[in-house]
């Protein structure tokens, strides 16, 4: 990325006494900064949502683990058992 002096000193027009305007390179740089700021805000919003979802899911998992412990159930399940159950449901659906 190229460094651009966005806020450089402007020449004052001798006739009007007014400062000059931004040149095209400066306008492009300002536009790019605005786009990047907008993207950062969007990313921040997404991270906030993801964090809230994660915290909610962690709470749900903890609650389920607590319920399993209260009921005396075993939280480990054999993969083959899950596969067999899935295949049985799949056959019933046919």
Backbone as CSV, one residue per row, in Angstrom:
resi,resn,N_x,N_y,N_z,CA_x,CA_y,CA_z,C_x,C_y,C_z
1,UNK,0.849,-1.173,0.000,0.000,0.000,0.000,0.894,1.235,0.000
2,UNK,0.563,2.160,-0.800,1.338,3.381,-0.970,0.941,4.406,0.087
3,UNK,1.949,5.083,0.647,1.662,6.145,1.614,1.327,7.423,0.862
4,UNK,0.232,8.059,1.284,-0.226,9.274,0.621,-0.439,10.339,1.686
5,UNK,0.064,11.528,1.420,-0.125,12.640,2.364,-1.508,13.217,2.137
6,UNK,-2.476,12.743,2.921,-3.859,13.177,2.744,-4.037,14.598,3.239
7,UNK,-3.365,14.929,4.318,-3.560,16.246,4.923,-2.360,17.156,4.687
8,UNK,-1.881,17.153,3.477,-0.731,18.003,3.173,-1.144,19.482,3.162
9,UNK,-0.188,20.313,3.251,-0.453,21.758,3.202,-0.891,22.139,1.792
10,UNK,-1.900,22.932,1.706,-2.418,23.360,0.416,-1.873,24.731,0.071
11,UNK,-1.750,24.929,-1.207,-1.387,26.264,-1.663,-2.621,27.151,-1.590
12,UNK,-2.429,28.341,-1.194,-3.530,29.287,-1.153,-3.566,30.019,-2.473
13,UNK,-4.736,30.036,-3.065,-4.927,30.724,-4.340,-4.743,32.220,-4.100
14,UNK,-3.826,32.823,-4.837,-3.523,34.239,-4.645,-4.707,35.141,-4.994
15,UNK,-5.501,34.727,-5.953,-6.630,35.549,-6.374,-7.765,35.538,-5.358
16,UNK,-8.137,34.336,-4.891,-9.313,34.213,-4.014,-8.949,34.149,-2.535
17,UNK,-7.712,33.766,-2.248,-7.306,33.594,-0.859,-7.802,32.282,-0.262
18,UNK,-8.337,31.396,-1.099,-8.859,30.108,-0.632,-7.824,29.014,-0.785
19,UNK,-7.923,28.037,0.080,-7.040,26.878,-0.037,-7.493,26.019,-1.204
20,UNK,-6.564,25.254,-1.725,-6.875,24.349,-2.827,-7.682,23.150,-2.347
21,UNK,-8.212,22.385,-3.267,-9.003,21.202,-2.936,-8.103,19.969,-2.911
22,UNK,-8.684,18.844,-2.435,-7.938,17.589,-2.473,-7.692,17.198,-3.924
23,UNK,-6.512,16.622,-4.188,-6.277,16.113,-5.537,-6.889,14.711,-5.632
24,UNK,-6.883,14.134,-6.822,-7.566,12.850,-7.041,-6.952,11.721,-6.218
25,UNK,-5.649,11.736,-6.077,-4.976,10.695,-5.282,-5.442,10.772,-3.833
26,UNK,-5.545,11.977,-3.294,-6.009,12.147,-1.918,-7.477,11.715,-1.780
27,UNK,-8.299,12.070,-2.757,-9.706,11.667,-2.720,-9.829,10.146,-2.730
28,UNK,-9.020,9.491,-3.552,-9.042,8.030,-3.598,-8.608,7.430,-2.267
29,UNK,-7.586,8.025,-1.655,-7.101,7.522,-0.371,-8.169,7.690,0.708
30,UNK,-8.844,8.816,0.736,-9.911,9.050,1.713,-11.047,8.056,1.487
31,UNK,-11.400,7.814,0.246,-12.453,6.858,-0.085,-12.073,5.451,0.377
32,UNK,-10.826,5.080,0.157,-10.357,3.760,0.578,-10.389,3.635,2.103
33,UNK,-9.989,4.699,2.810,-10.043,4.669,4.276,-11.477,4.504,4.765
34,UNK,-12.413,5.170,4.100,-13.816,5.044,4.486,-14.311,3.617,4.256
35,UNK,-13.934,3.024,3.121,-14.333,1.641,2.836,-13.752,0.684,3.871
36,UNK,-12.477,0.876,4.208,-11.846,0.011,5.201,-12.489,0.173,6.577
37,UNK,-12.837,1.398,6.927,-13.512,1.639,8.206,-14.873,0.953,8.234
38,UNK,-15.596,1.016,7.135,-16.895,0.359,7.039,-16.744,-1.155,7.190
39,UNK,-15.732,-1.721,6.530,-15.485,-3.161,6.634,-15.124,-3.545,8.065
40,UNK,-14.298,-2.724,8.717,-13.941,-3.004,10.105,-15.168,-3.004,11.002
41,UNK,-16.067,-2.068,10.784,-17.308,-2.024,11.568,-18.152,-3.270,11.323
42,UNK,-18.234,-3.709,10.083,-18.984,-4.924,9.768,-18.350,-6.149,10.417
43,UNK,-17.021,-6.244,10.351,-16.329,-7.367,10.975,-16.537,-7.354,12.492
44,UNK,-16.501,-6.179,13.080,-16.712,-6.063,14.518,-18.110,-6.549,14.889
45,UNK,-19.098,-6.173,14.086,-20.481,-6.602,14.340,-20.587,-8.126,14.218
46,UNK,-19.948,-8.702,13.204,-19.970,-10.151,13.024,-19.300,-10.863,14.200
47,UNK,-18.185,-10.326,14.655,-17.478,-10.930,15.792,-18.348,-10.881,17.042
48,UNK,-19.070,-9.786,17.242,-19.955,-9.678,18.401,-21.044,-10.738,18.346
49,UNK,-21.636,-10.954,17.179,-22.689,-11.967,17.024,-22.118,-13.359,17.252
50,UNK,-20.964,-13.631,16.669,-20.332,-14.940,16.836,-20.006,-15.195,18.299
51,UNK,-19.505,-14.186,18.983,-19.177,-14.327,20.403,-20.422,-14.619,21.221
52,UNK,-21.517,-13.909,20.942,-22.764,-14.159,21.668,-23.270,-15.576,21.403
53,UNK,-23.218,-16.008,20.143,-23.642,-17.366,19.813,-22.784,-18.403,20.512
54,UNK,-21.487,-18.161,20.531,-20.568,-19.091,21.190,-20.887,-19.194,22.677
55,UNK,-21.073,-18.036,23.325,-21.374,-18.046,24.758,-22.694,-18.769,25.040
56,UNK,-23.689,-18.550,24.183,-24.971,-19.230,24.356,-24.815,-20.738,24.176
57,UNK,-24.027,-21.141,23.186,-23.823,-22.566,22.947,-23.030,-23.222,24.068
58,UNK,-22.057,-22.518,24.612,-21.300,-23.055,25.745,-22.237,-23.268,26.933
59,UNK,-23.128,-22.319,27.161,-24.092,-22.455,28.255,-24.997,-23.662,28.037
60,UNK,-25.456,-23.848,26.797,-26.309,-24.999,26.494,-25.576,-26.312,26.729
61,UNK,-24.330,-26.379,26.289,-23.541,-27.600,26.478,-23.347,-27.872,27.964
62,UNK,-23.027,-26.834,28.739,-22.844,-27.021,30.176,-24.129,-27.505,30.833
63,UNK,-25.267,-26.950,30.400,-26.546,-27.373,30.963,-26.845,-28.829,30.607
64,UNK,-26.581,-29.203,29.367,-26.793,-30.594,28.966,-25.871,-31.543,29.726
65,UNK,-24.624,-31.139,29.917,-23.691,-31.977,30.680,-24.161,-32.129,32.119
66,UNK,-24.701,-31.042,32.692,-25.217,-31.101,34.058,-26.403,-32.054,34.135
67,UNK,-27.314,-31.975,33.154,-28.483,-32.858,33.132,-28.069,-34.316,32.998
68,UNK,-27.080,-34.559,32.145,-26.590,-35.928,31.967,-26.011,-36.438,33.280
69,UNK,-25.239,-35.593,33.956,-24.638,-36.002,35.229,-25.710,-36.261,36.283
70,UNK,-26.766,-35.431,36.317,-27.851,-35.601,37.288,-28.615,-36.894,37.050
71,UNK,-28.793,-37.256,35.787,-29.541,-38.459,35.458,-28.678,-39.712,35.520
72,UNK,-27.387,-39.525,35.765,-26.496,-40.676,35.873,-26.149,-41.280,34.531
73,UNK,-26.407,-40.570,33.474,-26.113,-41.075,32.141,-24.643,-40.959,31.809
74,UNK,-24.231,-41.750,30.871,-22.846,-41.701,30.406,-22.792,-40.790,29.196
75,UNK,-21.886,-39.827,29.201,-21.826,-38.850,28.115,-21.030,-39.334,26.912
76,UNK,-20.443,-40.519,27.004,-19.695,-41.034,25.865,-20.560,-42.036,25.109
77,UNK,-20.561,-41.930,23.801,-21.357,-42.809,22.961,-20.442,-43.372,21.884
78,UNK,-20.618,-44.635,21.640,-19.825,-45.305,20.618,-20.225,-44.788,19.235
79,UNK,-19.242,-44.475,18.397,-19.531,-43.979,17.051,-20.354,-44.991,16.250
80,UNK,-20.066,-46.251,16.429,-20.788,-47.283,15.681,-22.262,-47.296,16.074
81,UNK,-22.553,-47.037,17.339,-23.945,-46.981,17.788,-24.680,-45.851,17.097
82,UNK,-24.044,-44.697,17.004,-24.661,-43.549,16.323,-24.882,-43.874,14.851
83,UNK,-23.897,-44.482,14.224,-24.020,-44.847,12.809,-25.152,-45.849,12.611
84,UNK,-25.229,-46.856,13.489,-26.288,-47.859,13.383,-27.667,-47.227,13.545
85,UNK,-27.803,-46.332,14.511,-29.085,-45.655,14.736,-29.460,-44.795,13.533
86,UNK,-28.483,-44.098,12.979,-28.743,-43.262,11.810,-29.211,-44.115,10.638
87,UNK,-28.543,-45.231,10.414,-28.919,-46.107,9.309,-30.319,-46.678,9.521
88,UNK,-30.674,-46.996,10.769,-32.012,-47.520,11.062,-33.072,-46.467,10.752
89,UNK,-32.825,-45.214,11.167,-33.770,-44.133,10.886,-33.861,-43.903,9.383
90,UNK,-32.739,-43.979,8.713,-32.711,-43.785,7.266,-33.547,-44.860,6.569
91,UNK,-33.442,-46.116,7.038,-34.225,-47.198,6.449,-35.708,-47.000,6.714
92,UNK,-36.051,-46.513,7.906,-37.447,-46.278,8.240,-38.036,-45.161,7.369
93,UNK,-37.203,-44.199,7.020,-37.678,-43.079,6.210,-37.978,-43.500,4.777
94,UNK,-37.327,-44.576,4.334,-37.547,-45.053,2.966,-38.883,-45.710,2.914
